[in-house]
Amino acid sequence: QKGSGIYVYSVSRRSVAGNYFRPGDIIRSINGKPTKTVKELKSVLGSSGKSWDIELDRNGRTIRGTVRL
């Protein structure tokens, strides 16, 4: 569904996440798996090592990229 995903409310400026995410982003999928709940997000992040292919919506635009730790 177009409106489903995880809404990013805030991001710590000094965190790694601050390099990739902005408040208002909606995380749609990680590694091709939809992320509609925080539980799904944690499951995918916990099983995927140290890099993730992420798709998010930012101001109506779809953005895809890879996050590496």
MARNU-811926 format. One record per residue: x, y, z of N, C-alpha, C in turn. Coordinates in steps of 0.05 Angstrom, whole numbers, plus 5000, padded with zeros to 4 digits. Each point is the difference from the previous one (the first is absolute). Last residue first. Example, Ala and Ser with C-alpha at 12.3 -4.5 7.8 and 13.67 -1.06 7.14 Angstrom:
n.east: 5257&n.north: 4955&n.up: 5142&ca.east: 5016&ca.north: 5024&ca.up: 5001&c.east: 4985&c.north: 5022&c.up: 5014
n.east: 5006&n.north: 4885&n.up: 4999&ca.east: 4982&ca.north: 5024&ca.up: 5000&c.east: 5018&c.north: 5024&c.up: 5000
This chain:
n.east: 5550&n.north: 5001&n.up: 5154&ca.east: 5012&ca.north: 5007&ca.up: 5026&c.east: 5030&c.north: 4994&c.up: 5000
n.east: 4922&n.north: 5025&n.up: 4920&ca.east: 5021&ca.north: 4982&ca.up: 5010&c.east: 5010&c.north: 5010&c.up: 5026
n.east: 4913&n.north: 5010&n.up: 4925&ca.east: 5011&ca.north: 5010&ca.up: 5024&c.east: 5020&c.north: 4979&c.up: 5010
n.east: 4951&n.north: 5028&n.up: 4901&ca.east: 5011&ca.north: 4980&ca.up: 5017&c.east: 5013&c.north: 5013&c.up: 5024
n.east: 4913&n.north: 5030&n.up: 4931&ca.east: 5029&ca.north: 5001&ca.up: 5005&c.east: 5008&c.north: 4978&c.up: 5018
n.east: 4911&n.north: 5059&n.up: 4947&ca.east: 5012&ca.north: 4973&ca.up: 5006&c.east: 5030&c.north: 5004&c.up: 5005
n.east: 4900&n.north: 5060&n.up: 4996&ca.east: 5029&ca.north: 5000&ca.up: 5001&c.east: 5010&c.north: 4972&c.up: 5007
n.east: 4906&n.north: 5058&n.up: 4962&ca.east: 5012&ca.north: 4974&ca.up: 5009&c.east: 5030&c.north: 5002&c.up: 4999
n.east: 4926&n.north: 5082&n.up: 5015&ca.east: 5019&ca.north: 4988&ca.up: 4982&c.east: 5010&c.north: 4974&c.up: 5012
n.east: 4939&n.north: 5061&n.up: 5046&ca.east: 4987&ca.north: 4990&ca.up: 4976&c.east: 5019&c.north: 4987&c.up: 4979
n.east: 5032&n.north: 5035&n.up: 5085&ca.east: 4985&ca.north: 5021&ca.up: 4987&c.east: 4988&c.north: 4991&c.up: 4973
n.east: 5054&n.north: 4928&n.up: 5033&ca.east: 5007&ca.north: 5026&ca.up: 5011&c.east: 4986&c.north: 5021&c.up: 4984
n.east: 5003&n.north: 4886&n.up: 5019&ca.east: 4986&ca.north: 5021&ca.up: 4987&c.east: 5008&c.north: 5026&c.up: 5014
n.east: 5056&n.north: 4902&n.up: 4987&ca.east: 4984&ca.north: 5017&ca.up: 5017&c.east: 4986&c.north: 5022&c.up: 4983
n.east: 5064&n.north: 4902&n.up: 5003&ca.east: 4983&ca.north: 5016&ca.up: 4983&c.east: 4983&c.north: 5017&c.up: 5019
n.east: 5100&n.north: 4940&n.up: 5007&ca.east: 4976&ca.north: 5013&ca.up: 5011&c.east: 4985&c.north: 5015&c.up: 4979
n.east: 5079&n.north: 4920&n.up: 5024&ca.east: 4989&ca.north: 5014&ca.up: 4977&c.east: 4973&c.north: 5011&c.up: 5009
n.east: 5088&n.north: 4973&n.up: 5062&ca.east: 4972&ca.north: 4997&ca.up: 4994&c.east: 4993&c.north: 5017&c.up: 4976
n.east: 5087&n.north: 4953&n.up: 5067&ca.east: 4991&ca.north: 5018&ca.up: 4978&c.east: 4972&c.north: 4994&c.up: 4993
n.east: 5052&n.north: 4951&n.up: 5066&ca.east: 5008&ca.north: 5028&ca.up: 5005&c.east: 4994&c.north: 5018&c.up: 4976
n.east: 4947&n.north: 4905&n.up: 5030&ca.east: 5028&ca.north: 5008&ca.up: 5000&c.east: 5004&c.north: 5030&c.up: 5004
n.east: 4913&n.north: 4949&n.up: 4999&ca.east: 5012&ca.north: 5008&ca.up: 4975&c.east: 5029&c.north: 5009&c.up: 5000
n.east: 4927&n.north: 4975&n.up: 5068&ca.east: 5008&ca.north: 4977&ca.up: 4985&c.east: 5016&c.north: 5006&c.up: 4975
n.east: 4961&n.north: 5065&n.up: 5064&ca.east: 5015&ca.north: 4980&ca.up: 5016&c.east: 5010&c.north: 4977&c.up: 4984
n.east: 4946&n.north: 5068&n.up: 4960&ca.east: 5025&ca.north: 5011&ca.up: 5008&c.east: 5017&c.north: 4980&c.up: 5015
n.east: 4911&n.north: 4977&n.up: 4977&ca.east: 5017&ca.north: 5002&ca.up: 4976&c.east: 5028&c.north: 5010&c.up: 5007
n.east: 4936&n.north: 4996&n.up: 5070&ca.east: 5006&ca.north: 4973&ca.up: 4989&c.east: 5019&c.north: 5001&c.up: 4976
n.east: 4967&n.north: 5081&n.up: 5036&ca.east: 5020&ca.north: 4988&ca.up: 5018&c.east: 5008&c.north: 4972&c.up: 4990
n.east: 4929&n.north: 5044&n.up: 4954&ca.east: 5026&ca.north: 5014&ca.up: 4997&c.east: 5022&c.north: 4987&c.up: 5016
n.east: 4912&n.north: 4970&n.up: 5012&ca.east: 5011&ca.north: 4991&ca.up: 4974&c.east: 5027&c.north: 5012&c.up: 4995
n.east: 4954&n.north: 5030&n.up: 5076&ca.east: 5008&ca.north: 4972&ca.up: 5004&c.east: 5012&c.north: 4989&c.up: 4974
n.east: 4962&n.north: 5086&n.up: 4999&ca.east: 5026&ca.north: 5000&ca.up: 5012&c.east: 5010&c.north: 4972&c.up: 5005
n.east: 4931&n.north: 5014&n.up: 4920&ca.east: 5000&ca.north: 5003&ca.up: 5029&c.east: 5029&c.north: 5000&c.up: 5010
n.east: 4981&n.north: 4994&n.up: 4908&ca.east: 4976&ca.north: 5014&ca.up: 5008&c.east: 4999&c.north: 5005&c.up: 5030
n.east: 5068&n.north: 4972&n.up: 4917&ca.east: 5002&ca.north: 5005&ca.up: 5028&c.east: 4976&c.north: 5018&c.up: 5008
n.east: 5034&n.north: 4926&n.up: 4914&ca.east: 4984&ca.north: 5023&ca.up: 5010&c.east: 5003&c.north: 5003&c.up: 5031
n.east: 5076&n.north: 4959&n.up: 4935&ca.east: 4978&ca.north: 4990&ca.up: 5017&c.east: 4985&c.north: 5024&c.up: 5011
n.east: 5081&n.north: 5004&n.up: 4945&ca.east: 4977&ca.north: 4991&ca.up: 4984&c.east: 4977&c.north: 4990&c.up: 5016
n.east: 5079&n.north: 5039&n.up: 5040&ca.east: 5008&ca.north: 4976&ca.up: 4986&c.east: 4976&c.north: 4987&c.up: 4985
n.east: 4960&n.north: 5069&n.up: 5053&ca.east: 5029&ca.north: 4995&ca.up: 5005&c.east: 5006&c.north: 4973&c.up: 4988
n.east: 4916&n.north: 5083&n.up: 4992&ca.east: 5011&ca.north: 4972&ca.up: 5000&c.east: 5029&c.north: 5000&c.up: 5006
n.east: 4943&n.north: 5079&n.up: 5012&ca.east: 4982&ca.north: 4981&ca.up: 4986&c.east: 5009&c.north: 4972&c.up: 5001
n.east: 5011&n.north: 5097&n.up: 5058&ca.east: 5015&ca.north: 4977&ca.up: 4992&c.east: 4980&c.north: 4979&c.up: 4989
n.east: 4996&n.north: 5110&n.up: 5008&ca.east: 4984&ca.north: 4976&ca.up: 5005&c.east: 5016&c.north: 4976&c.up: 4989
n.east: 5022&n.north: 5109&n.up: 5036&ca.east: 5004&ca.north: 4977&ca.up: 4982&c.east: 4981&c.north: 4978&c.up: 5007
n.east: 5008&n.north: 5079&n.up: 5053&ca.east: 4980&ca.north: 5000&ca.up: 4979&c.east: 5003&c.north: 4979&c.up: 4980
n.east: 5084&n.north: 5035&n.up: 5053&ca.east: 4973&ca.north: 4999&ca.up: 5011&c.east: 4980&c.north: 5003&c.up: 4977
n.east: 5091&n.north: 4958&n.up: 4972&ca.east: 4991&ca.north: 5026&ca.up: 5009&c.east: 4972&c.north: 4997&c.up: 5012
n.east: 5095&n.north: 4935&n.up: 4972&ca.east: 4972&ca.north: 5004&ca.up: 5004&c.east: 4994&c.north: 5029&c.up: 5009
n.east: 5090&n.north: 4966&n.up: 4981&ca.east: 4983&ca.north: 4987&ca.up: 4980&c.east: 4971&c.north: 5008&c.up: 5002
n.east: 5074&n.north: 5027&n.up: 5059&ca.east: 5012&ca.north: 5002&ca.up: 4973&c.east: 4981&c.north: 4991&c.up: 4978
n.east: 4980&n.north: 4992&n.up: 5094&ca.east: 4998&ca.north: 5028&ca.up: 4991&c.east: 5012&c.north: 5005&c.up: 4973
n.east: 5008&n.north: 4916&n.up: 5047&ca.east: 4974&ca.north: 5003&ca.up: 4986&c.east: 4996&c.north: 5028&c.up: 4990
n.east: 5074&n.north: 4978&n.up: 5054&ca.east: 5004&ca.north: 4991&ca.up: 4972&c.east: 4974&c.north: 5004&c.up: 4985
n.east: 5012&n.north: 5064&n.up: 5084&ca.east: 4998&ca.north: 4971&ca.up: 4994&c.east: 5006&c.north: 4995&c.up: 4971
n.east: 4992&n.north: 5087&n.up: 5046&ca.east: 5027&ca.north: 4988&ca.up: 5003&c.east: 5000&c.north: 4970&c.up: 4994
n.east: 4919&n.north: 5054&n.up: 4998&ca.east: 5020&ca.north: 5011&ca.up: 4981&c.east: 5027&c.north: 4987&c.up: 5001
n.east: 4902&n.north: 4955&n.up: 5020&ca.east: 5022&ca.north: 5012&ca.up: 5015&c.east: 5021&c.north: 5010&c.up: 4981
n.east: 4895&n.north: 4991&n.up: 4976&ca.east: 5025&ca.north: 4987&ca.up: 4996&c.east: 5022&c.north: 5014&c.up: 5016
n.east: 4882&n.north: 4987&n.up: 4990&ca.east: 5023&ca.north: 5016&ca.up: 5006&c.east: 5025&c.north: 4983&c.up: 4995
n.east: 4913&n.north: 4970&n.up: 4972&ca.east: 4992&ca.north: 5025&ca.up: 5014&c.east: 5024&c.north: 5018&c.up: 5005
n.east: 4972&n.north: 4922&n.up: 4926&ca.east: 5023&ca.north: 5009&ca.up: 5015&c.east: 4992&c.north: 5026&c.up: 5013
n.east: 4938&n.north: 4913&n.up: 4964&ca.east: 5004&ca.north: 5029&ca.up: 4999&c.east: 5024&c.north: 5007&c.up: 5019
n.east: 4971&n.north: 4908&n.up: 4944&ca.east: 5008&ca.north: 5010&ca.up: 5026&c.east: 5008&c.north: 5029&c.up: 4998
n.east: 4926&n.north: 4945&n.up: 4936&ca.east: 5029&ca.north: 5001&ca.up: 5005&c.east: 5004&c.north: 5011&c.up: 5028
n.east: 4917&n.north: 5004&n.up: 4919&ca.east: 5010&ca.north: 4984&ca.up: 5022&c.east: 5031&c.north: 5002&c.up: 5002
n.east: 4934&n.north: 5039&n.up: 4933&ca.east: 5003&ca.north: 5014&ca.up: 5025&c.east: 5013&c.north: 4985&c.up: 5023
n.east: 4982&n.north: 4962&n.up: 4911&ca.east: 5016&ca.north: 5024&ca.up: 4997&c.east: 5005&c.north: 5014&c.up: 5026
n.east: 4985&n.north: 4893&n.up: 4992&ca.east: 4983&ca.north: 5024&ca.up: 5000&c.east: 5018&c.north: 5025&c.up: 5000
